[in-house]
Amino acid sequence: MGLIWQKGQVYMKELMDAYPDPKPAPTTLATLLKRLTDKGAISFQLNGNSRQYYPLIDNQDYSSSYLQNMISTLFQGSSKRFASFFAQNTDLSKSELEELRAIIDEQLKNTRQ
């Protein structure tokens, strides 16, 4: 998805070329593209026999949906459990934790209004 968002439109050959060695099998990439198409994340237009893929959702929407699914699956739908796990099980520096606190404080301030 990253390359599709970056380029806007991309052919499968361009995606294959972007992968480092060892590259996935073309059928593996085709399956991934089909799944993303079926999920409504991307679509394509035919140019001769080639498909040019383009995103239907932006990075922010996709990331948000993916994160919500992960929270639902791994943390019983509890954002609090996810945040607790994240804060306790990652190697965040003191300054990174302070930045997170500032983000949370800002959200609290905006929620009260």
JOJO-V477789 format. One record per pair of residues at least 12 apart in sequence whose ideal C-beta (glycine too) atoms are under 7 Angstrom apart, sorted by the first residue. I is the first residue (numbers start at 0). J is the second residue. Records with the same first field share a line. If there is no record, write none. Layout:
BEGIN
I=J / J
END
This chain:
BEGIN
0=40 / 61
2=14 / 17
3=41 / 52 / 53 / 54
4=54 / 58
7=53
8=51 / 52 / 53
9=52
10=49 / 51
11=28 / 29 / 32 / 50
14=28
15=28
32=52
39=55
40=54 / 55 / 56 / 61
41=53 / 54 / 55
42=55
END
